[in-house]
Amino acid sequence: MPTDALIKNSKKERTLSTDPKEQLLPNHQLSDANKHLHGTAQFHAQLKSLDFRTVDKIPSGQLVLPTLGYRGLKVDVYVNGVRHSPKVTQGKLAIDNRHSISPNSLIVIRQHIPLFSAISLLISLITFLCLIFLAFPFTLQLFKLNN
């Protein structure tokens, strides 16, 4: 999440850090079906994954995770190695856990890079390399003329 989403620039401006409904995002908290907040520990974010451990026991039911969710992005959520199907609830990822989650449980969120993003990156790289190779002979000729 961009840090400017958490910084308040004026008294009238609301950010994620000042909105009481959004406190679970900057504080890395989980919200259960009863709207109780639960802390996390050992929170690690990598390029395509996010993992953390629960601090206390969380009852069964819907669990809102401390990350934003997008309907078009494929995400896998694992609780102690068991895969759960996530859904987007009020802009955040949520899972339905049938059993309570014990303290020190590992929750891993993995995103899959969409195919169109990989193809777009490949096209951009090929275009960049072509431009470099097309411009190189002209740059070489200008360099020879100046010397």
N, C-alpha and C positions, 0 to 999 in steps of 0.2 A: 504494500500500500504506500502511495506517495506520502512523504512526511508533511507536505503542505496540506494534506487532508486533515491533519491533526493540529495544525497551528492556527490560532485565531488571530486575524489581522485587525479586526476592529471590534468594538463592543457589541454591535448589532449582528455581526456575522456568527453563524453557528457552524461548528465543525464536528467531526466525528468524536473528538475528545470532549466536547462540551454537551453533546446531545445525550441525555440519560438513557435513551433507548439503544444507543450505539456503543455503550461503554465496553461491551464484550470484545469488540474488535481491537482497540488499542491496548486493552488490558489482557488480551489472550484468554478470555473467559468463555466457558461453555454455559449455555442456558438450557435447562431441562424443561419438561412438559409443564411443570408448575411455575415456570418463569424464575426459578432460583438460579443464581449465578454460581458457577464452580470454577475454581482456579486451575491453572495448568502449570506444569514444571518442565524443564528441559525442552523449551520451545526452540526448534531448529527449522529455519527456512532455507531451502535450496532452490535451484532454478526451476525444477519441475515437481518438487514435492515439499511437503510441510509435515513435520512430525513433532509430537509433544506427548507428555504423560499427564494423566489425571492426578489430581491431588487427593480428592475424597470420593466416596461412593456416590454414584449417580443413579437414580432410579430409572426403571424402564420407561419407555415412551419416546416421544420426539426429543432429539438432542440437536440444538442449534450450535454449529461450529463457529469458531472465531475467524471466519474468512468469507469474503464476498463470493457470491455464486452467479454464474451466467448460464442461461439455458442452453446456449449453443456450444458451450465448452464441455468436453467429455472429462469427467473427473471420477476417480475411484477412491473410496474411503475404506480403510481397514481399521478394525478395532481388535487388537491382539491377534492380528493375522487373518481375521475373519472379514470377508468383503461385505460391505453394506452398500445398497443403492442410494446415492444421495439425491436430494431434491432441493430446489431453490424455494426458500420461505422468506418472504419480506427482504429479498436481496441477499440473503445469506444462505450458505449450505446447511442442510439439515439431514439427519438420518433418523430412521425409526429403529430403535434398539428394543428387541423383545425381552432382553434380560438386563438386569442392572449391571452397571459397569463398576468394577472394583477399583480401589485406589491403586495408583501406579500402573494403570493400564496404558498401553501404547496405542495412540491414534495416529494414523498416517493418511495424508491426503495427497494423491498423485494426480497431476493433470496430464493430458495427452495433447501434444502440439497438433493442431488441426492440419490436415493435408494441404489445404489451400495456403497456409502460412509457410509451410516448407517449400511448396512450389513457387510461391512469390519470392522467397529468399533466393532460391536457385536461379530464377529468372533475373533477379537484380544482380547477382554475382556474375552471371554470364554477360549481361549487358555492360557491367563495369569493366570486366576484363576485355571485352571487345573494344570499348572506347579507349582504354589504355593502349592496346595494340594498334588501333587506327591512328591515335594521336602521336605515337612514338616516332614514326618516320618524319613527320612534320617538325617535331621538336628537335630531332637530330639535324635536319637541314638548317633550321634557324640557328642552331648552335654552331654549325660549320660556317655559316655566313657571317656571324658575329666575330668569329676568331679569324 
